[in-house]
Amino acid sequence: MQINRCSWVGKDPIYQEYHDEVWGRPVKDSQTLFAKLCLDGQQAGLSWITILKKQQNYEQAFFDFDPKQIVKLTDADVEKLMQNKGIVRNRLKINSIIKNANAYLAIEAEGQEFSDFIWSFVDHKVIVNSWPTMRDVPTSTPESDAMSKALKKRGFNFVGTTICYAFMQAVGLVNDHTTDCFCYNLNSKTS
């Protein structure tokens, strides 16, 4: 039986599972959102499947993206991470995860859940688009522009508007499954 998916998916089973089970499903858990934002930042200049295949390695290297543990990383730890072949060995990207963990904790210290902060850019409701093809899908929107600007102001990096929009798509702030995709009309649970 032929399953109709968004055209970006391709034939790789890892990509298909990610598309079918994760991409576009609304996520409300703050730490899960933080992890995904960091991973999307790691993608800069690379294909998403490269990072997806390294996700487990990132989770091991960065304490399952626990910000309280990440901020304890020292310069010596960064040097060790630079030798870790399971992640992208780019000093700026490694340091960005540490910087983002500090920014995340600062938001939470102000009494705001990171999830509420992130979801505020879509008024806490999924934006449901109706794109017939992937060519119709934008790479940024006014909402991703606002998110990028606010995250940068808070001290995050690797959070340009294009990265923010990819993040919004991945965590279900927007439904950008194309209208012919079997996931378009799925009622997904938030996590």
Secondary structure as the mmCIF struct_conf table of DSSP 4:
data_model
#
loop_
_struct_conf.conf_type_id
_struct_conf.id
_struct_conf.beg_label_comp_id
_struct_conf.beg_label_asym_id
_struct_conf.beg_label_seq_id
_struct_conf.end_label_comp_id
_struct_conf.end_label_asym_id
_struct_conf.end_label_seq_id
TURN_TY1_P TURN_TY1_P1 SER A 7 TRP A 8
BEND BEND1 LYS A 11 LYS A 11
HELX_RH_AL_P HELX_RH_AL_P1 PRO A 13 GLU A 21
TURN_TY1_P TURN_TY1_P2 VAL A 22 GLY A 24
HELX_RH_AL_P HELX_RH_AL_P2 SER A 30 GLN A 42
TURN_TY1_P TURN_TY1_P3 GLN A 43 GLY A 45
BEND BEND2 LEU A 46 LEU A 46
HELX_RH_AL_P HELX_RH_AL_P3 TRP A 48 ALA A 61
TURN_TY1_P TURN_TY1_P4 PHE A 62 PHE A 62
HELX_RH_3T_P HELX_RH_3T_P1 PHE A 63 PHE A 65
HELX_RH_AL_P HELX_RH_AL_P4 PRO A 67 ILE A 70
TURN_TY1_P TURN_TY1_P5 VAL A 71 LYS A 72
HELX_RH_AL_P HELX_RH_AL_P5 ASP A 75 LEU A 81
TURN_TY1_P TURN_TY1_P6 MET A 82 GLN A 83
TURN_TY1_P TURN_TY1_P7 LYS A 85 GLY A 86
BEND BEND3 ILE A 87 ILE A 87
HELX_RH_AL_P HELX_RH_AL_P6 ARG A 91 ALA A 109
TURN_TY1_P TURN_TY1_P8 GLU A 110 GLY A 111
HELX_RH_AL_P HELX_RH_AL_P7 PHE A 114 TRP A 119
HELX_RH_3T_P HELX_RH_3T_P2 SER A 120 VAL A 122
TURN_TY1_P TURN_TY1_P9 ASP A 123 HIS A 124
BEND BEND4 LYS A 125 LYS A 125
STRN STRN1 ILE A 127 VAL A 128
BEND BEND5 PRO A 132 THR A 133
HELX_RH_3T_P HELX_RH_3T_P3 MET A 134 ASP A 136
BEND BEND6 VAL A 137 VAL A 137
BEND BEND7 THR A 139 THR A 139
HELX_RH_AL_P HELX_RH_AL_P8 PRO A 142 LYS A 153
TURN_TY1_P TURN_TY1_P10 ARG A 154 GLY A 155
BEND BEND8 PHE A 158 PHE A 158
HELX_RH_AL_P HELX_RH_AL_P9 THR A 161 ALA A 170
TURN_TY1_P TURN_TY1_P11 VAL A 171 GLY A 172
BEND BEND9 LEU A 173 LEU A 173
STRN STRN2 VAL A 174 ASN A 175
TURN_TY1_P TURN_TY1_P12 THR A 179 ASP A 180
BEND BEND10 CYS A 181 CYS A 181
TURN_TY1_P TURN_TY1_P13 PHE A 182 ASN A 185
HELX_LH_PP_P HELX_LH_PP_P1 SER A 188 THR A 190
#
